[in-house]
Amino acid sequence: NKRQKWEVQCNICKNWFMDKFINVDHIKPVGTLKSASDLPLFIENLFCEIDNLQCACKTCHDDKTNLERK
C-alpha cells in the first residue's frame, strides 16, 4: 500500500499525514521540569517502552501537550 509507505495515521484524530507532520507522543505524560528535583522522574518517564508511545500529528500533539501543562 503506497499510502502506508509515505503517510502515517495519527492515533488521536485518525487522519493520515506525511511523516514529516507526525510526532512521537508519550501516552503517559513525561511530566514537567519546574525544578531540579523533577529531573529523575522526567528522565525515567522519557525513556519508556514502546507501548507507551503513539504517533500523533503536530496539531494533536501540541493540543495534548498544552492540556497536560495546564
N, CA, C and O atoms as a Tripos MOL2 file, in Angstrom:
@<TRIPOS>MOLECULE
protein
  280   279    70     0     0
PROTEIN
NO_CHARGES

@<TRIPOS>ATOM
      1 N           0.8450   -1.1770    0.0000 N.3       1 ASN1
      2 CA          0.0000    0.0000    0.0000 C.3       1 ASN1
      3 C           0.8930    1.2430    0.0000 C.2       1 ASN1
      4 O           1.6560    1.4570    0.9410 O.2       1 ASN1
      5 N           0.8010    2.0520   -1.0400 N.am      2 LYS2
      6 CA          1.6480    3.2460   -1.1460 C.3       2 LYS2
      7 C           1.3660    4.2570   -0.0410 C.2       2 LYS2
      8 O           2.2780    4.9440    0.4180 O.2       2 LYS2
      9 N           0.1220    4.3530    0.3850 N.am      3 ARG3
     10 CA         -0.2180    5.3120    1.4350 C.3       3 ARG3
     11 C           0.5570    5.0060    2.7150 C.2       3 ARG3
     12 O           1.0590    5.9200    3.3680 O.2       3 ARG3
     13 N           0.6560    3.7400    3.0740 N.am      4 GLN4
     14 CA          1.3600    3.3630    4.2900 C.3       4 GLN4
     15 C           2.8470    3.6330    4.1850 C.2       4 GLN4
     16 O           3.5140    3.8290    5.2010 O.2       4 GLN4
     17 N           3.3740    3.6470    2.9770 N.am      5 LYS5
     18 CA          4.8060    3.8910    2.8070 C.3       5 LYS5
     19 C           5.1480    5.3600    3.0450 C.2       5 LYS5
     20 O           6.2150    5.6590    3.5800 O.2       5 LYS5
     21 N           4.2700    6.2750    2.6610 N.am      6 TRP6
     22 CA          4.5830    7.7020    2.7100 C.3       6 TRP6
     23 C           3.7880    8.4740    3.7520 C.2       6 TRP6
     24 O           4.1220    9.6180    4.0590 O.2       6 TRP6
     25 N           2.7570    7.8750    4.2910 N.am      7 GLU7
     26 CA          1.9160    8.5740    5.2470 C.3       7 GLU7
     27 C           1.7500    7.7530    6.5260 C.2       7 GLU7
     28 O           1.8740    6.5280    6.5250 O.2       7 GLU7
     29 N           1.4680    8.4660    7.6070 N.am      8 VAL8
     30 CA          1.2790    7.8330    8.9150 C.3       8 VAL8
     31 C          -0.0580    8.3090    9.4630 C.2       8 VAL8
     32 O          -0.4210    9.4730    9.2950 O.2       8 VAL8
     33 N          -0.7870    7.4200   10.1130 N.am      9 GLN9
     34 CA         -2.0720    7.7830   10.6850 C.3       9 GLN9
     35 C          -1.8910    8.2800   12.1090 C.2       9 GLN9
     36 O          -1.2250    7.6390   12.9220 O.2       9 GLN9
     37 N          -2.4830    9.4160   12.4020 N.am     10 CYS10
     38 CA         -2.4810    9.9710   13.7600 C.3      10 CYS10
     39 C          -3.3750    9.1030   14.6430 C.2      10 CYS10
     40 O          -4.5140    8.8160   14.2730 O.2      10 CYS10
     41 N          -2.8800    8.6860   15.7930 N.am     11 ASN11
     42 CA         -3.6640    7.8460   16.7030 C.3      11 ASN11
     43 C          -4.7580    8.6210   17.4250 C.2      11 ASN11
     44 O          -5.6320    8.0170   18.0470 O.2      11 ASN11
     45 N          -4.7230    9.9430   17.3520 N.am     12 ILE12
     46 CA         -5.7110   10.7490   18.0590 C.3      12 ILE12
     47 C          -6.8680   11.1450   17.1370 C.2      12 ILE12
     48 O          -8.0250   10.8540   17.4410 O.2      12 ILE12
     49 N          -6.5640   11.8080   16.0090 N.am     13 CYS13
     50 CA         -7.6310   12.2500   15.1000 C.3      13 CYS13
     51 C          -7.9120   11.2550   13.9780 C.2      13 CYS13
     52 O          -8.9080   11.3840   13.2660 O.2      13 CYS13
     53 N          -7.0350   10.2600   13.8200 N.am     14 LYS14
     54 CA         -7.1850    9.1840   12.8270 C.3      14 LYS14
     55 C          -7.0030    9.6400   11.3760 C.2      14 LYS14
     56 O          -7.2710    8.8620   10.4610 O.2      14 LYS14
     57 N          -6.5580   10.8760   11.1410 N.am     15 ASN15
     58 CA         -6.2710   11.3460    9.7870 C.3      15 ASN15
     59 C          -4.8760   10.8900    9.3750 C.2      15 ASN15
     60 O          -4.0520   10.5360   10.2180 O.2      15 ASN15
     61 N          -4.6230   10.9030    8.0720 N.am     16 TRP16
     62 CA         -3.3260   10.4940    7.5280 C.3      16 TRP16
     63 C          -2.4920   11.7190    7.2190 C.2      16 TRP16
     64 O          -3.0060   12.7080    6.6980 O.2      16 TRP16
     65 N          -1.1690   11.6580    7.5480 N.am     17 PHE17
     66 CA         -0.2560   12.7720    7.3390 C.3      17 PHE17
     67 C           1.0660   12.2610    6.7980 C.2      17 PHE17
     68 O           1.4590   11.1210    7.0490 O.2      17 PHE17
     69 N           1.7480   13.1250    6.0490 N.am     18 MET18
     70 CA          3.1090   12.7880    5.6460 C.3      18 MET18
     71 C           3.9440   12.6780    6.9110 C.2      18 MET18
     72 O           3.6790   13.3640    7.8990 O.2      18 MET18
     73 N           4.9500   11.8160    6.8820 N.am     19 ASP19
     74 CA          5.7160   11.5390    8.1000 C.3      19 ASP19
     75 C           6.3680   12.7700    8.7110 C.2      19 ASP19
     76 O           6.6290   12.7880    9.9140 O.2      19 ASP19
     77 N           6.6380   13.7980    7.9130 N.am     20 LYS20
     78 CA          7.2680   15.0000    8.4740 C.3      20 LYS20
     79 C           6.2930   15.8160    9.3300 C.2      20 LYS20
     80 O           6.7150   16.7340   10.0330 O.2      20 LYS20
     81 N           4.9940   15.4920    9.2790 N.am     21 PHE21
     82 CA          3.9990   16.1770   10.0970 C.3      21 PHE21
     83 C           3.5330   15.3200   11.2730 C.2      21 PHE21
     84 O           2.5050   15.6090   11.8860 O.2      21 PHE21
     85 N           4.2850   14.2720   11.5840 N.am     22 ILE22
     86 CA          3.9370   13.3580   12.6760 C.3      22 ILE22
     87 C           4.9810   13.4600   13.7900 C.2      22 ILE22
     88 O           6.1810   13.5380   13.5250 O.2      22 ILE22
     89 N           4.5140   13.4580   15.0200 N.am     23 ASN23
     90 CA          5.3810   13.4220   16.1930 C.3      23 ASN23
     91 C           5.1610   12.1150   16.9420 C.2      23 ASN23
     92 O           4.0860   11.5200   16.8620 O.2      23 ASN23
     93 N           6.1710   11.6770   17.6630 N.am     24 VAL24
     94 CA          6.0110   10.5430   18.5580 C.3      24 VAL24
     95 C           5.5970   11.1120   19.9100 C.2      24 VAL24
     96 O           6.2760   11.9760   20.4670 O.2      24 VAL24
     97 N           4.4880   10.6240   20.4240 N.am     25 ASP25
     98 CA          3.9010   11.1610   21.6460 C.3      25 ASP25
     99 C           3.9070   10.1040   22.7440 C.2      25 ASP25
    100 O           3.6440    8.9300   22.4860 O.2      25 ASP25
    101 N           4.2080   10.5290   23.9720 N.am     26 HIS26
    102 CA          4.1100    9.6480   25.1340 C.3      26 HIS26
    103 C           2.6460    9.5900   25.5570 C.2      26 HIS26
    104 O           2.0330   10.6270   25.8070 O.2      26 HIS26
    105 N           2.0860    8.3970   25.6380 N.am     27 ILE27
    106 CA          0.7000    8.2410   26.0690 C.3      27 ILE27
    107 C           0.5730    8.6790   27.5280 C.2      27 ILE27
    108 O          -0.3010    9.4790   27.8620 O.2      27 ILE27
    109 N           1.4350    8.1630   28.3890 N.am     28 LYS28
    110 CA          1.5150    8.6150   29.7760 C.3      28 LYS28
    111 C           2.4520    9.8260   29.7790 C.2      28 LYS28
    112 O           3.6110    9.7000   29.3840 O.2      28 LYS28
    113 N           1.9750   10.9870   30.2140 N.am     29 PRO29
    114 CA          2.8020   12.1960   30.1530 C.3      29 PRO29
    115 C           4.1510   12.0270   30.8540 C.2      29 PRO29
    116 O           4.2500   11.3630   31.8860 O.2      29 PRO29
    117 N           5.1740   12.6320   30.2810 N.am     30 VAL30
    118 CA          6.5220   12.5610   30.8310 C.3      30 VAL30
    119 C           6.6230   13.4010   32.0960 C.2      30 VAL30
    120 O           7.3180   13.0260   33.0400 O.2      30 VAL30
    121 N           5.9370   14.5260   32.1170 N.am     31 GLY31
    122 CA          5.9850   15.4170   33.2700 C.3      31 GLY31
    123 C           6.6060   16.7420   32.8880 C.2      31 GLY31
    124 O           6.8240   17.0230   31.7100 O.2      31 GLY31
    125 N           6.8880   17.5480   33.8850 N.am     32 THR32
    126 CA          7.4670   18.8650   33.6420 C.3      32 THR32
    127 C           8.7920   18.9900   34.3750 C.2      32 THR32
    128 O           9.0970   18.2250   35.2910 O.2      32 THR32
    129 N           9.5530   19.9540   33.9560 N.am     33 LEU33
    130 CA         10.8380   20.2380   34.6040 C.3      33 LEU33
    131 C          10.7770   21.6270   35.2330 C.2      33 LEU33
    132 O          11.3460   22.5840   34.7080 O.2      33 LEU33
    133 N          10.0930   21.7220   36.3410 N.am     34 LYS34
    134 CA          9.9810   23.0060   37.0260 C.3      34 LYS34
    135 C          11.0870   23.2100   38.0530 C.2      34 LYS34
    136 O          11.3580   24.3360   38.4690 O.2      34 LYS34
    137 N          11.7250   22.1100   38.4600 N.am     35 SER35
    138 CA         12.8370   22.2190   39.3980 C.3      35 SER35
    139 C          13.7860   21.0460   39.1720 C.2      35 SER35
    140 O          13.4370   20.0820   38.4890 O.2      35 SER35
    141 N          14.9660   21.1270   39.7350 N.am     36 ALA36
    142 CA         15.9650   20.0710   39.5720 C.3      36 ALA36
    143 C          15.4880   18.7460   40.1690 C.2      36 ALA36
    144 O          15.9080   17.6780   39.7210 O.2      36 ALA36
    145 N          14.6300   18.8070   41.1570 N.am     37 SER37
    146 CA         14.1380   17.5730   41.7740 C.3      37 SER37
    147 C          13.2000   16.7910   40.8460 C.2      37 SER37
    148 O          12.9560   15.6060   41.0730 O.2      37 SER37
    149 N          12.6740   17.4460   39.8030 N.am     38 ASP38
    150 CA         11.8120   16.7760   38.8280 C.3      38 ASP38
    151 C          12.5950   15.9460   37.8140 C.2      38 ASP38
    152 O          12.0170   15.1050   37.1260 O.2      38 ASP38
    153 N          13.9000   16.1750   37.7180 N.am     39 LEU39
    154 CA         14.7130   15.5540   36.6720 C.3      39 LEU39
    155 C          14.7310   14.0250   36.6980 C.2      39 LEU39
    156 O          14.5470   13.4270   35.6390 O.2      39 LEU39
    157 N          14.9400   13.3500   37.8330 N.am     40 PRO40
    158 CA         14.9920   11.8790   37.8080 C.3      40 PRO40
    159 C          13.7100   11.2280   37.2790 C.2      40 PRO40
    160 O          13.7830   10.3080   36.4650 O.2      40 PRO40
    161 N          12.5490   11.6850   37.7240 N.am     41 LEU41
    162 CA         11.2830   11.1240   37.2530 C.3      41 LEU41
    163 C          11.0500   11.4610   35.7820 C.2      41 LEU41
    164 O          10.5390   10.6340   35.0270 O.2      41 LEU41
    165 N          11.4220   12.6680   35.3760 N.am     42 PHE42
    166 CA         11.2850   13.0780   33.9780 C.3      42 PHE42
    167 C          12.0980   12.1520   33.0740 C.2      42 PHE42
    168 O          11.5890   11.6800   32.0580 O.2      42 PHE42
    169 N          13.3510   11.8890   33.4320 N.am     43 ILE43
    170 CA         14.2180   11.0070   32.6360 C.3      43 ILE43
    171 C          13.6530    9.5900   32.6090 C.2      43 ILE43
    172 O          13.6460    8.9430   31.5610 O.2      43 ILE43
    173 N          13.1860    9.1120   33.7430 N.am     44 GLU44
    174 CA         12.6240    7.7590   33.8120 C.3      44 GLU44
    175 C          11.4080    7.6240   32.8900 C.2      44 GLU44
    176 O          11.2620    6.6100   32.2070 O.2      44 GLU44
    177 N          10.5420    8.6280   32.8660 N.am     45 ASN45
    178 CA          9.3560    8.5980   32.0140 C.3      45 ASN45
    179 C           9.6880    8.8400   30.5460 C.2      45 ASN45
    180 O           8.9980    8.3270   29.6650 O.2      45 ASN45
    181 N          10.7310    9.6100   30.2740 N.am     46 LEU46
    182 CA         11.1130    9.9290   28.8940 C.3      46 LEU46
    183 C          11.5590    8.6900   28.1440 C.2      46 LEU46
    184 O          11.1710    8.4910   26.9930 O.2      46 LEU46
    185 N          12.3630    7.8590   28.7740 N.am     47 PHE47
    186 CA         12.8490    6.6280   28.1530 C.3      47 PHE47
    187 C          11.9390    5.4860   28.5850 C.2      47 PHE47
    188 O          12.1570    4.8520   29.6170 O.2      47 PHE47
    189 N          10.9180    5.2370   27.7750 N.am     48 CYS48
    190 CA          9.8780    4.2830   28.1390 C.3      48 CYS48
    191 C           9.8070    3.1480   27.1230 C.2      48 CYS48
    192 O          10.5110    3.1470   26.1130 O.2      48 CYS48
    193 N           8.9520    2.1980   27.4140 N.am     49 GLU49
    194 CA          8.7080    1.0920   26.4940 C.3      49 GLU49
    195 C           7.8700    1.5830   25.3150 C.2      49 GLU49
    196 O           7.1880    2.6040   25.4030 O.2      49 GLU49
    197 N           7.9320    0.8510   24.2310 N.am     50 ILE50
    198 CA          7.2370    1.2490   23.0040 C.3      50 ILE50
    199 C           5.7160    1.2790   23.1790 C.2      50 ILE50
    200 O           5.0340    2.0070   22.4590 O.2      50 ILE50
    201 N           5.1750    0.5040   24.1200 N.am     51 ASP51
    202 CA          3.7260    0.5000   24.3100 C.3      51 ASP51
    203 C           3.2090    1.7780   24.9710 C.2      51 ASP51
    204 O           1.9980    1.9520   25.1080 O.2      51 ASP51
    205 N           4.1100    2.6730   25.3820 N.am     52 ASN52
    206 CA          3.7150    3.9720   25.9230 C.3      52 ASN52
    207 C           3.8840    5.0800   24.8810 C.2      52 ASN52
    208 O           3.7980    6.2600   25.2220 O.2      52 ASN52
    209 N           4.1200    4.7200   23.6220 N.am     53 LEU53
    210 CA          4.3200    5.7040   22.5640 C.3      53 LEU53
    211 C           3.2350    5.5650   21.5080 C.2      53 LEU53
    212 O           2.7120    4.4780   21.2620 O.2      53 LEU53
    213 N           2.9080    6.7030   20.8860 N.am     54 GLN54
    214 CA          1.9440    6.7020   19.7930 C.3      54 GLN54
    215 C           2.3290    7.7660   18.7790 C.2      54 GLN54
    216 O           3.0610    8.7010   19.1020 O.2      54 GLN54
    217 N           1.8400    7.6260   17.5640 N.am     55 CYS55
    218 CA          2.0390    8.6300   16.5280 C.3      55 CYS55
    219 C           0.9140    9.6480   16.6350 C.2      55 CYS55
    220 O          -0.2550    9.2840   16.7600 O.2      55 CYS55
    221 N           1.2750   10.9220   16.5870 N.am     56 ALA56
    222 CA          0.2720   11.9840   16.6390 C.3      56 ALA56
    223 C           0.6800   13.0870   15.6750 C.2      56 ALA56
    224 O           1.8560   13.4370   15.5830 O.2      56 ALA56
    225 N          -0.2910   13.6290   14.9630 N.am     57 CYS57
    226 CA          0.0210   14.7570   14.0720 C.3      57 CYS57
    227 C           0.4510   15.9380   14.9430 C.2      57 CYS57
    228 O           0.1830   15.9670   16.1440 O.2      57 CYS57
    229 N           1.1130   16.8980   14.3300 N.am     58 LYS58
    230 CA          1.6420   18.0250   15.1050 C.3      58 LYS58
    231 C           0.5370   18.7830   15.8350 C.2      58 LYS58
    232 O           0.7250   19.2110   16.9740 O.2      58 LYS58
    233 N          -0.6160   18.9530   15.1840 N.am     59 THR59
    234 CA         -1.7160   19.6810   15.8170 C.3      59 THR59
    235 C          -2.2330   18.9440   17.0480 C.2      59 THR59
    236 O          -2.3850   19.5420   18.1130 O.2      59 THR59
    237 N          -2.5010   17.6560   16.9050 N.am     60 CYS60
    238 CA         -2.9920   16.8690   18.0500 C.3      60 CYS60
    239 C          -1.9510   16.8020   19.1610 C.2      60 CYS60
    240 O          -2.2890   16.8900   20.3420 O.2      60 CYS60
    241 N          -0.6810   16.6450   18.7790 N.am     61 HIS61
    242 CA          0.3820   16.5730   19.7810 C.3      61 HIS61
    243 C           0.4840   17.8860   20.5560 C.2      61 HIS61
    244 O           0.6020   17.8760   21.7810 O.2      61 HIS61
    245 N           0.4400   19.0130   19.8450 N.am     62 ASP62
    246 CA          0.5050   20.3200   20.5060 C.3      62 ASP62
    247 C          -0.6970   20.5250   21.4290 C.2      62 ASP62
    248 O          -0.5410   20.9980   22.5540 O.2      62 ASP62
    249 N          -1.8960   20.1690   20.9560 N.am     63 ASP63
    250 CA         -3.0950   20.3090   21.7880 C.3      63 ASP63
    251 C          -3.0040   19.4600   23.0490 C.2      63 ASP63
    252 O          -3.3350   19.9230   24.1400 O.2      63 ASP63
    253 N          -2.5560   18.2170   22.8970 N.am     64 LYS64
    254 CA         -2.4310   17.3060   24.0490 C.3      64 LYS64
    255 C          -1.3830   17.8290   25.0370 C.2      64 LYS64
    256 O          -1.5950   17.7890   26.2490 O.2      64 LYS64
    257 N          -0.2660   18.3140   24.5220 N.am     65 THR65
    258 CA          0.7990   18.8450   25.3780 C.3      65 THR65
    259 C           0.3120   20.0690   26.1480 C.2      65 THR65
    260 O           0.5860   20.1980   27.3410 O.2      65 THR65
    261 N          -0.4070   20.9650   25.4780 N.am     66 ASN66
    262 CA         -0.9320   22.1610   26.1530 C.3      66 ASN66
    263 C          -1.9400   21.8100   27.2310 C.2      66 ASN66
    264 O          -1.9590   22.4480   28.2830 O.2      66 ASN66
    265 N          -2.7870   20.8010   26.9910 N.am     67 LEU67
    266 CA         -3.7420   20.3690   28.0230 C.3      67 LEU67
    267 C          -3.0100   19.7760   29.2290 C.2      67 LEU67
    268 O          -3.4060   20.0020   30.3720 O.2      67 LEU67
    269 N          -1.9410   19.0150   28.9700 N.am     68 GLU68
    270 CA         -1.1850   18.3970   30.0670 C.3      68 GLU68
    271 C          -0.4540   19.4460   30.9030 C.2      68 GLU68
    272 O          -0.2300   19.2350   32.0950 O.2      68 GLU68
    273 N          -0.0870   20.5460   30.3110 N.am     69 ARG69
    274 CA          0.6520   21.5950   31.0360 C.3      69 ARG69
    275 C          -0.2450   22.4270   31.9350 C.2      69 ARG69
    276 O           0.2420   23.0920   32.8490 O.2      69 ARG69
    277 N          -1.5590   22.4000   31.6860 N.am     70 LYS70
    278 CA         -2.4860   23.2070   32.4970 C.3      70 LYS70
    279 C          -2.7940   22.5540   33.8230 C.2      70 LYS70
    280 O          -3.5550   23.1030   34.6190 O.2      70 LYS70
@<TRIPOS>BOND
     1     1     2 1
     2     2     3 1
     3     3     4 2
     4     3     5 am
     5     5     6 1
     6     6     7 1
     7     7     8 2
     8     7     9 am
     9     9    10 1
    10    10    11 1
    11    11    12 2
    12    11    13 am
    13    13    14 1
    14    14    15 1
    15    15    16 2
    16    15    17 am
    17    17    18 1
    18    18    19 1
    19    19    20 2
    20    19    21 am
    21    21    22 1
    22    22    23 1
    23    23    24 2
    24    23    25 am
    25    25    26 1
    26    26    27 1
    27    27    28 2
    28    27    29 am
    29    29    30 1
    30    30    31 1
    31    31    32 2
    32    31    33 am
    33    33    34 1
    34    34    35 1
    35    35    36 2
    36    35    37 am
    37    37    38 1
    38    38    39 1
    39    39    40 2
    40    39    41 am
    41    41    42 1
    42    42    43 1
    43    43    44 2
    44    43    45 am
    45    45    46 1
    46    46    47 1
    47    47    48 2
    48    47    49 am
    49    49    50 1
    50    50    51 1
    51    51    52 2
    52    51    53 am
    53    53    54 1
    54    54    55 1
    55    55    56 2
    56    55    57 am
    57    57    58 1
    58    58    59 1
    59    59    60 2
    60    59    61 am
    61    61    62 1
    62    62    63 1
    63    63    64 2
    64    63    65 am
    65    65    66 1
    66    66    67 1
    67    67    68 2
    68    67    69 am
    69    69    70 1
    70    70    71 1
    71    71    72 2
    72    71    73 am
    73    73    74 1
    74    74    75 1
    75    75    76 2
    76    75    77 am
    77    77    78 1
    78    78    79 1
    79    79    80 2
    80    79    81 am
    81    81    82 1
    82    82    83 1
    83    83    84 2
    84    83    85 am
    85    85    86 1
    86    86    87 1
    87    87    88 2
    88    87    89 am
    89    89    90 1
    90    90    91 1
    91    91    92 2
    92    91    93 am
    93    93    94 1
    94    94    95 1
    95    95    96 2
    96    95    97 am
    97    97    98 1
    98    98    99 1
    99    99   100 2
   100    99   101 am
   101   101   102 1
   102   102   103 1
   103   103   104 2
   104   103   105 am
   105   105   106 1
   106   106   107 1
   107   107   108 2
   108   107   109 am
   109   109   110 1
   110   110   111 1
   111   111   112 2
   112   111   113 am
   113   113   114 1
   114   114   115 1
   115   115   116 2
   116   115   117 am
   117   117   118 1
   118   118   119 1
   119   119   120 2
   120   119   121 am
   121   121   122 1
   122   122   123 1
   123   123   124 2
   124   123   125 am
   125   125   126 1
   126   126   127 1
   127   127   128 2
   128   127   129 am
   129   129   130 1
   130   130   131 1
   131   131   132 2
   132   131   133 am
   133   133   134 1
   134   134   135 1
   135   135   136 2
   136   135   137 am
   137   137   138 1
   138   138   139 1
   139   139   140 2
   140   139   141 am
   141   141   142 1
   142   142   143 1
   143   143   144 2
   144   143   145 am
   145   145   146 1
   146   146   147 1
   147   147   148 2
   148   147   149 am
   149   149   150 1
   150   150   151 1
   151   151   152 2
   152   151   153 am
   153   153   154 1
   154   154   155 1
   155   155   156 2
   156   155   157 am
   157   157   158 1
   158   158   159 1
   159   159   160 2
   160   159   161 am
   161   161   162 1
   162   162   163 1
   163   163   164 2
   164   163   165 am
   165   165   166 1
   166   166   167 1
   167   167   168 2
   168   167   169 am
   169   169   170 1
   170   170   171 1
   171   171   172 2
   172   171   173 am
   173   173   174 1
   174   174   175 1
   175   175   176 2
   176   175   177 am
   177   177   178 1
   178   178   179 1
   179   179   180 2
   180   179   181 am
   181   181   182 1
   182   182   183 1
   183   183   184 2
   184   183   185 am
   185   185   186 1
   186   186   187 1
   187   187   188 2
   188   187   189 am
   189   189   190 1
   190   190   191 1
   191   191   192 2
   192   191   193 am
   193   193   194 1
   194   194   195 1
   195   195   196 2
   196   195   197 am
   197   197   198 1
   198   198   199 1
   199   199   200 2
   200   199   201 am
   201   201   202 1
   202   202   203 1
   203   203   204 2
   204   203   205 am
   205   205   206 1
   206   206   207 1
   207   207   208 2
   208   207   209 am
   209   209   210 1
   210   210   211 1
   211   211   212 2
   212   211   213 am
   213   213   214 1
   214   214   215 1
   215   215   216 2
   216   215   217 am
   217   217   218 1
   218   218   219 1
   219   219   220 2
   220   219   221 am
   221   221   222 1
   222   222   223 1
   223   223   224 2
   224   223   225 am
   225   225   226 1
   226   226   227 1
   227   227   228 2
   228   227   229 am
   229   229   230 1
   230   230   231 1
   231   231   232 2
   232   231   233 am
   233   233   234 1
   234   234   235 1
   235   235   236 2
   236   235   237 am
   237   237   238 1
   238   238   239 1
   239   239   240 2
   240   239   241 am
   241   241   242 1
   242   242   243 1
   243   243   244 2
   244   243   245 am
   245   245   246 1
   246   246   247 1
   247   247   248 2
   248   247   249 am
   249   249   250 1
   250   250   251 1
   251   251   252 2
   252   251   253 am
   253   253   254 1
   254   254   255 1
   255   255   256 2
   256   255   257 am
   257   257   258 1
   258   258   259 1
   259   259   260 2
   260   259   261 am
   261   261   262 1
   262   262   263 1
   263   263   264 2
   264   263   265 am
   265   265   266 1
   266   266   267 1
   267   267   268 2
   268   267   269 am
   269   269   270 1
   270   270   271 1
   271   271   272 2
   272   271   273 am
   273   273   274 1
   274   274   275 1
   275   275   276 2
   276   275   277 am
   277   277   278 1
   278   278   279 1
   279   279   280 2
@<TRIPOS>SUBSTRUCTURE
     1 ASN1         2 RESIDUE 1 A ASN
     2 LYS2         6 RESIDUE 1 A LYS
     3 ARG3        10 RESIDUE 1 A ARG
     4 GLN4        14 RESIDUE 1 A GLN
     5 LYS5        18 RESIDUE 1 A LYS
     6 TRP6        22 RESIDUE 1 A TRP
     7 GLU7        26 RESIDUE 1 A GLU
     8 VAL8        30 RESIDUE 1 A VAL
     9 GLN9        34 RESIDUE 1 A GLN
    10 CYS10       38 RESIDUE 1 A CYS
    11 ASN11       42 RESIDUE 1 A ASN
    12 ILE12       46 RESIDUE 1 A ILE
    13 CYS13       50 RESIDUE 1 A CYS
    14 LYS14       54 RESIDUE 1 A LYS
    15 ASN15       58 RESIDUE 1 A ASN
    16 TRP16       62 RESIDUE 1 A TRP
    17 PHE17       66 RESIDUE 1 A PHE
    18 MET18       70 RESIDUE 1 A MET
    19 ASP19       74 RESIDUE 1 A ASP
    20 LYS20       78 RESIDUE 1 A LYS
    21 PHE21       82 RESIDUE 1 A PHE
    22 ILE22       86 RESIDUE 1 A ILE
    23 ASN23       90 RESIDUE 1 A ASN
    24 VAL24       94 RESIDUE 1 A VAL
    25 ASP25       98 RESIDUE 1 A ASP
    26 HIS26      102 RESIDUE 1 A HIS
    27 ILE27      106 RESIDUE 1 A ILE
    28 LYS28      110 RESIDUE 1 A LYS
    29 PRO29      114 RESIDUE 1 A PRO
    30 VAL30      118 RESIDUE 1 A VAL
    31 GLY31      122 RESIDUE 1 A GLY
    32 THR32      126 RESIDUE 1 A THR
    33 LEU33      130 RESIDUE 1 A LEU
    34 LYS34      134 RESIDUE 1 A LYS
    35 SER35      138 RESIDUE 1 A SER
    36 ALA36      142 RESIDUE 1 A ALA
    37 SER37      146 RESIDUE 1 A SER
    38 ASP38      150 RESIDUE 1 A ASP
    39 LEU39      154 RESIDUE 1 A LEU
    40 PRO40      158 RESIDUE 1 A PRO
    41 LEU41      162 RESIDUE 1 A LEU
    42 PHE42      166 RESIDUE 1 A PHE
    43 ILE43      170 RESIDUE 1 A ILE
    44 GLU44      174 RESIDUE 1 A GLU
    45 ASN45      178 RESIDUE 1 A ASN
    46 LEU46      182 RESIDUE 1 A LEU
    47 PHE47      186 RESIDUE 1 A PHE
    48 CYS48      190 RESIDUE 1 A CYS
    49 GLU49      194 RESIDUE 1 A GLU
    50 ILE50      198 RESIDUE 1 A ILE
    51 ASP51      202 RESIDUE 1 A ASP
    52 ASN52      206 RESIDUE 1 A ASN
    53 LEU53      210 RESIDUE 1 A LEU
    54 GLN54      214 RESIDUE 1 A GLN
    55 CYS55      218 RESIDUE 1 A CYS
    56 ALA56      222 RESIDUE 1 A ALA
    57 CYS57      226 RESIDUE 1 A CYS
    58 LYS58      230 RESIDUE 1 A LYS
    59 THR59      234 RESIDUE 1 A THR
    60 CYS60      238 RESIDUE 1 A CYS
    61 HIS61      242 RESIDUE 1 A HIS
    62 ASP62      246 RESIDUE 1 A ASP
    63 ASP63      250 RESIDUE 1 A ASP
    64 LYS64      254 RESIDUE 1 A LYS
    65 THR65      258 RESIDUE 1 A THR
    66 ASN66      262 RESIDUE 1 A ASN
    67 LEU67      266 RESIDUE 1 A LEU
    68 GLU68      270 RESIDUE 1 A GLU
    69 ARG69      274 RESIDUE 1 A ARG
    70 LYS70      278 RESIDUE 1 A LYS
